Amino acid sequence: MKRFVFRLDFLLRLRREQEEGCQKELARTILLVEQARVSLERSMLARENLRREWRDRLNSNLGLTESASTYEACKTVQECRVRDAEQVEVKARTEEQLARLKLLKAARKRQILEKLRDRHVLSHREACLKAEQKLLDEVSANRFVRAPMGA
């Protein structure tokens, strides 16, 4: 019997490569989410440090030469940075979810082809076993026919 050849093997290899690419993309987006989270934490910490610094200055009556407008400007800048960092984090999390869905879809496509390949392998093995059994039956029949009757 001839050797088994899966005709869609090239497509299966392509699906595996696509899945690996999706895995790399997911890893990249997870890294982006982590970077966005760290950036957000830094922005929030800077905002809190600004509030604490100005609260301490007001409580100790030191450094009041700066105007309230300076504090408001700094506060506004920090609020904008926090808001921007939050938006970046939300965008990164959305990209992560999309990458997860894309990976899941690629994995399903690969699994479908692998199941099809497994079915073809099984049917090939069954055909080989049938051919082997047919050959054995034929050999047995030939021996029986050729054997002397009285022996």
TORBAMI-367307 format. One line per field, with one value per atom (N, C-alpha, C): residue in three letters; x, y, z. Coordinates in steps of 0.1 Angstrom, whole numbers, plus 5000, padded with zeros to 4 digits. Each point is the difference from the previous one (the first is absolute). Example, Ala and Ser with C-alpha at 12.3 -4.5 7.8 and 13.67 -1.06 7.14 Angstrom:
2
r = c(ALA,ALA,ALA,SER,SER,SER)
u = c(5132,4991,5009,4996,5009,4992)
v = c(4943,5012,5012,5011,5011,5011)
w = c(5078,5000,5000,4993,5000,5008)
This chain:
151
r = c(MET,MET,MET,LYS,LYS,LYS,ARG,ARG,ARG,PHE,PHE,PHE,VAL,VAL,VAL,PHE,PHE,PHE,ARG,ARG,ARG,LEU,LEU,LEU,ASP,ASP,ASP,PHE,PHE,PHE,LEU,LEU,LEU,LEU,LEU,LEU,ARG,ARG,ARG,LEU,LEU,LEU,ARG,ARG,ARG,ARG,ARG,ARG,GLU,GLU,GLU,GLN,GLN,GLN,GLU,GLU,GLU,GLU,GLU,GLU,GLY,GLY,GLY,CYS,CYS,CYS,GLN,GLN,GLN,LYS,LYS,LYS,GLU,GLU,GLU,LEU,LEU,LEU,ALA,ALA,ALA,ARG,ARG,ARG,THR,THR,THR,ILE,ILE,ILE,LEU,LEU,LEU,LEU,LEU,LEU,VAL,VAL,VAL,GLU,GLU,GLU,GLN,GLN,GLN,ALA,ALA,ALA,ARG,ARG,ARG,VAL,VAL,VAL,SER,SER,SER,LEU,LEU,LEU,GLU,GLU,GLU,ARG,ARG,ARG,SER,SER,SER,MET,MET,MET,LEU,LEU,LEU,ALA,ALA,ALA,ARG,ARG,ARG,GLU,GLU,GLU,ASN,ASN,ASN,LEU,LEU,LEU,ARG,ARG,ARG,ARG,ARG,ARG,GLU,GLU,GLU,TRP,TRP,TRP,ARG,ARG,ARG,ASP,ASP,ASP,ARG,ARG,ARG,LEU,LEU,LEU,ASN,ASN,ASN,SER,SER,SER,ASN,ASN,ASN,LEU,LEU,LEU,GLY,GLY,GLY,LEU,LEU,LEU,THR,THR,THR,GLU,GLU,GLU,SER,SER,SER,ALA,ALA,ALA,SER,SER,SER,THR,THR,THR,TYR,TYR,TYR,GLU,GLU,GLU,ALA,ALA,ALA,CYS,CYS,CYS,LYS,LYS,LYS,THR,THR,THR,VAL,VAL,VAL,GLN,GLN,GLN,GLU,GLU,GLU,CYS,CYS,CYS,ARG,ARG,ARG,VAL,VAL,VAL,ARG,ARG,ARG,ASP,ASP,ASP,ALA,ALA,ALA,GLU,GLU,GLU,GLN,GLN,GLN,VAL,VAL,VAL,GLU,GLU,GLU,VAL,VAL,VAL,LYS,LYS,LYS,ALA,ALA,ALA,ARG,ARG,ARG,THR,THR,THR,GLU,GLU,GLU,GLU,GLU,GLU,GLN,GLN,GLN,LEU,LEU,LEU,ALA,ALA,ALA,ARG,ARG,ARG,LEU,LEU,LEU,LYS,LYS,LYS,LEU,LEU,LEU,LEU,LEU,LEU,LYS,LYS,LYS,ALA,ALA,ALA,ALA,ALA,ALA,ARG,ARG,ARG,LYS,LYS,LYS,ARG,ARG,ARG,GLN,GLN,GLN,ILE,ILE,ILE,LEU,LEU,LEU,GLU,GLU,GLU,LYS,LYS,LYS,LEU,LEU,LEU,ARG,ARG,ARG,ASP,ASP,ASP,ARG,ARG,ARG,HIS,HIS,HIS,VAL,VAL,VAL,LEU,LEU,LEU,SER,SER,SER,HIS,HIS,HIS,ARG,ARG,ARG,GLU,GLU,GLU,ALA,ALA,ALA,CYS,CYS,CYS,LEU,LEU,LEU,LYS,LYS,LYS,ALA,ALA,ALA,GLU,GLU,GLU,GLN,GLN,GLN,LYS,LYS,LYS,LEU,LEU,LEU,LEU,LEU,LEU,ASP,ASP,ASP,GLU,GLU,GLU,VAL,VAL,VAL,SER,SER,SER,ALA,ALA,ALA,ASN,ASN,ASN,ARG,ARG,ARG,PHE,PHE,PHE,VAL,VAL,VAL,ARG,ARG,ARG,ALA,ALA,ALA,PRO,PRO,PRO,MET,MET,MET,GLY,GLY,GLY,ALA,ALA,ALA)
u = c(5008,4992,5009,4996,5008,4999,5010,5002,4989,4996,4989,5005,4993,5003,4987,5001,4989,5001,4990,5001,4999,4994,4999,5011,5011,5010,5006,5001,5005,4991,4987,4991,5000,5003,5001,5013,5011,5012,4997,4993,4996,4992,4990,4992,5008,5010,5009,5008,5005,5008,4992,4987,4991,4997,4999,4997,5012,5012,5012,5001,4997,5000,4990,4988,4990,5005,5007,5006,5010,5008,5010,4993,4989,4993,4993,4995,4994,5011,5011,5011,5004,5000,5004,4989,4987,4990,4999,5003,5001,5011,5011,5011,4996,4992,4995,4991,4991,4991,5008,5010,5008,5007,5006,5006,4990,4988,4990,4996,4999,4996,5011,5013,5011,5000,4997,4999,4989,4989,4988,5004,5006,5003,5010,5010,5009,4993,4991,4993,4991,4994,4991,5009,5012,5009,5005,5003,5005,4989,4988,4988,4999,5001,4999,5011,5012,5012,4998,4994,4998,4990,4989,4990,5006,5008,5006,5010,5007,5010,4993,4990,4993,4992,4995,4993,5010,5012,5010,5004,5002,5003,4990,4987,4989,4999,5002,5000,5011,5012,5012,5002,4992,5001,5014,5006,5013,4998,5007,5000,4987,4993,4987,5003,5012,5003,4994,4999,4994,4985,4995,4986,4992,4987,4991,4998,5002,4999,5011,5012,5010,4996,4994,4996,4989,4990,4990,5005,5010,5006,5007,5007,5007,4990,4989,4990,4993,4997,4994,5009,5013,5009,5000,5001,5000,4987,4989,4987,4999,5006,5000,5009,5011,5009,4993,4993,4993,4989,4993,4989,5006,5011,5006,5005,5006,5005,4988,4989,4988,4995,5000,4996,5009,5013,5010,4998,4997,4998,4988,4989,4988,5002,5007,5002,5009,5010,5008,4993,4991,4992,4990,4995,4991,5008,5012,5009,5003,5002,5003,4988,4988,4988,4999,5002,4999,5011,5012,5010,4997,4994,4995,4990,4990,4990,5006,5010,5006,5008,5007,5007,4990,4989,4990,4995,4997,4995,5011,5013,5010,5002,4999,5001,4989,4988,4989,5002,5005,5002,5011,5010,5011,4994,4992,4995,4990,4993,4991,5008,5011,5009,5007,5004,5006,4990,4988,4989,4998,5000,4998,5012,5012,5011,5000,4996,4998,4990,4989,4990,5006,5008,5006,5010,5008,5010,4993,4989,4992,4995,4994,4994,5011,5012,5011,5004,5001,5004,4990,4988,4989,5001,5003,5002,5012,5011,5012,4997,4993,4996,4991,4991,4991,5008,5009,5008,5009,5006,5008,4992,4988,4991,4996,4998,4996,5012,5012,5012,5002,4998,5001,4989,4988,4990,5003,5005,5004,5011,5010,5011,4994,4991,4995,4991,4993,4991,5009,5011,5009,5007,5003,5006,4990,4988,4989,4998,4999,4998,5011,5012,5012,5003,4995,5003,4994,5007,4994,4989,4990,4987,5002,5008,5002,5010,5007,5011,4995)
v = c(4988,5012,5012,5010,5012,5008,5009,5008,5010,5004,5010,5014,5007,5014,5009,5009,5009,5012,5001,5009,5015,5002,5013,5003,4993,5002,5014,5006,5013,5010,4998,5009,4998,4988,4998,5007,4999,5008,5015,5005,5014,5004,4991,5003,5000,4991,5000,5013,5004,5012,5012,5001,5011,5000,4988,4999,5005,4996,5005,5015,5006,5014,5007,4994,5005,5000,4989,4999,5011,5003,5010,5014,5002,5012,5002,4989,5001,5003,4994,5003,5015,5005,5014,5009,4997,5008,4999,4988,4998,5009,5001,5009,5014,5004,5014,5003,4991,5002,5002,4992,5002,5013,5004,5013,5012,4998,5011,5000,4989,4999,5007,4997,5007,5015,5004,5014,5007,4993,5006,5001,4990,5000,5012,5002,5011,5013,5002,5012,5003,4990,5001,5004,4993,5003,5015,5004,5014,5010,4997,5008,5001,4988,5000,5007,4999,5007,5015,5005,5014,5005,4992,5004,5001,4989,5000,5011,5003,5011,5014,5002,5013,5000,4989,5000,5003,4994,5002,5015,5006,5014,5009,4997,5008,4998,4988,4998,5006,5001,5005,5015,5005,5014,5003,4990,5002,4999,5008,5000,5005,5009,5006,5010,5003,5010,4995,4987,4996,5002,5004,5003,4988,5001,4989,4996,5009,4997,4990,5001,4991,4986,4999,4987,4994,5009,4995,4996,5007,4996,4986,4998,4987,4989,5004,4990,4996,5010,4997,4991,5003,4992,4986,4998,4986,4993,5007,4994,4995,5008,4997,4987,5000,4988,4988,5001,4988,4996,5009,4997,4993,5006,4994,4986,4998,4987,4990,5005,4991,4996,5009,4998,4990,5002,4990,4986,4999,4987,4994,5007,4995,4995,5008,4996,4987,4999,4989,4987,5002,4988,4996,5009,4997,4992,5005,4993,4986,4999,4986,4991,5005,4992,4995,5010,4997,4989,5002,4990,4986,5000,4987,4993,5008,4995,4995,5007,4997,4987,4998,4988,4988,5002,4990,4995,5010,4996,4993,5004,4993,4986,4998,4987,4991,5005,4992,4995,5009,4996,4989,5002,4989,4987,5001,4987,4993,5008,4994,4992,5006,4993,4988,5001,4989,4988,5003,4990,4993,5008,4995,4991,5004,4992,4987,5000,4988,4991,5005,4991,4994,5007,4995,4989,5003,4990,4987,5001,4989,4992,5007,4993,4993,5007,4994,4987,5000,4988,4989,5003,4990,4994,5009,4994,4991,5004,4992,4986,5001,4987,4991,5006,4992,4994,5008,4994,4989,5002,4989,4988,5002,4988,4993,5008,4994,4992,5005,4993,4987,5001,4988,4989,5005,4991,4993,5008,4994,4990,5003,4990,4987,5002,4988,4992,5006,4994,4992,5006,4993,4988,5001,4988,4989,5004,4990,4993,5007,4994,4992,5003,4993,4988,5000,4989,4987,4988,4988,4996,4993,4996,4990,4991,4989,5002,5011,5002,5005)
w = c(5000,5000,5000,4993,4999,5013,5002,5012,5000,5013,5001,4997,4993,4997,5002,5009,5003,4990,4991,4989,5005,5012,5005,5011,4999,5010,4999,4988,4998,5008,4999,5006,5016,5004,5014,5006,4992,5004,5000,4990,5000,5012,5004,5011,5013,5001,5012,5001,4988,5000,5003,4996,5003,5015,5006,5014,5008,4996,5006,4999,4989,4998,5009,5002,5009,5015,5003,5013,5003,4990,5001,5002,4992,5001,5013,5006,5013,5010,4999,5010,4999,4988,4998,5007,4998,5006,5015,5005,5015,5005,4993,5004,5000,4989,4999,5012,5003,5011,5013,5002,5013,5000,4988,5000,5002,4995,5002,5014,5007,5014,5008,4997,5008,4997,4988,4997,5008,5000,5008,5014,5006,5014,5003,4991,5002,4999,4991,4998,5013,5005,5012,5012,5001,5011,4999,4988,4998,5004,4996,5004,5015,5007,5014,5007,4994,5006,4999,4988,4999,5010,5002,5010,5014,5003,5013,5002,4990,5001,5003,4992,5001,5014,5004,5013,5011,4999,5011,4999,4989,4999,5006,4997,5006,5015,5005,5014,5008,4993,5007,4997,4991,4996,4993,4995,4993,4985,4993,4986,4994,5007,4995,4989,4997,4990,4986,4998,4988,5000,4989,5000,4999,5003,4999,4985,4991,4986,4996,5006,4997,5005,5011,5005,4991,4996,4992,4986,4995,4987,5002,5010,5003,5002,5007,5003,4987,4991,4987,4992,4999,4993,5005,5013,5006,4997,5001,4997,4985,4991,4986,4998,5007,4998,5005,5011,5006,4990,4995,4990,4988,4995,4988,5003,5011,5004,5001,5006,5001,4986,4991,4986,4993,5002,4994,5006,5013,5006,4994,4999,4995,4985,4992,4987,4999,5009,5000,5004,5010,5005,4988,4993,4989,4989,4997,4991,5005,5013,5005,4998,5003,4998,4985,4991,4986,4996,5006,4997,5005,5012,5006,4990,4996,4991,4987,4994,4988,5002,5012,5003,5001,5006,5002,4986,4992,4986,4992,5001,4993,5006,5013,5006,4996,4999,4995,4986,4991,4986,4999,5008,5001,5005,5010,5006,4990,4992,4990,4990,4996,4990,5006,5013,5006,5002,5003,5002,4986,4989,4987,4996,5004,4997,5008,5012,5009,4993,4996,4993,4988,4992,4988,5003,5011,5004,5004,5008,5004,4988,4991,4988,4992,4999,4993,5007,5013,5008,4998,5000,4998,4986,4990,4987,4999,5007,5000,5006,5012,5007,4991,4993,4991,4989,4994,4989,5005,5012,5006,5003,5005,5003,4987,4990,4987,4995,5001,4995,5008,5014,5008,4996,4998,4996,4987,4991,4987,5001,5008,5002,5007,5009,5007,4990,4992,4990,4990,4996,4991,5006,5012,5008,5001,5003,5001,4987,4989,4987,4996,5003,4995,5009,5012,5009,4995,5001,4996,5008,4994,5007,5011,4998,5010,5010,5000,5010,5013)
